[in-house]
């Protein structure tokens, strides 16, 4: 099981799962949910290596190295700590 921690709140999810549903439960706002609006940008404070690489939508968005779109990111395993 992987763990997503956003602003001190935690959610467990299966290894390899998309983080969108858990992030929404933890308070991250969503708009389009398709990687186009950037409403759900999170700042990864720890555990970036536990996320799958950025996909094309995230690359096209021009995010900083420590930013991810919660609607697009997938957690491989371990713990990811973030804020939004």
N, C-alpha and C positions, 0 to 999 in steps of 0.2 A: 504494500500500500504506500502511496505517495501522500505528501502533506503539502497543502497550500496555506500559507499564513499571510493574511492581508490586514494591515493595520492592527495586528495583535489578535485577530480572530482566526481560528483554524478550521480547516475542512480536510478530511481524508478522502482520497479518491484512488481508483485503481491505477497502477503503473500503466503508462501509455494513453491515459485519458486526456481528452480536451479539458481545459480548465474553465471554460466559459460558464457552465452551470454553477460550479462551486464559487467562482469569482462573483457571480451575480448574487448568490446567497450571502456572500461576505460583504456586499454593499457596493461593488463596482457597478457604475451605471453603464447601460448599453444603449446604442442607437440602432444602427443598421444591422449589426451582428454579421456583417459580411466583409469586414476589413476595409471599409471605405470611408468611415466618418471619423475615426480616431477617438470616439467618445470613451472607449474602454482602455485607453493606454494606462498600463501599470508601470511602475518603476521597480525593477527587481533589485533588491538590496543584498540578497544572498541566494545562492543556488541557481544562478543562470545556467550553469553546466548541467543542471537536472532537467532543463527544458530542451525539447527538440529544436533544431536550428530554425531561424526565422523563415517563414514561407514567402512566396512571391508578393502577397498582399502587404506583409510587414516590410519587406525590402523596398517596395514601391512607395511606402509611406514615408521613408526616410527617417525612421526612428533612430534615436541615439543608441549606443551600445547597450545601455542598461534599461531600455524601454522595450515593451512588448505589447501587442494587442491581445487582451484577454479573450477576445472572441476567436482568435486564431491559434493561440499557443497550446501546446501539448506538453504535459509533464511526463518525462520518461520514468523517473523514480526519485526517491529522496524527498527533500524538503525545499520549497521555494518560499522565500520571504519577500513580500512586496508591499508597496503602498500605491495609492492613486491620488 
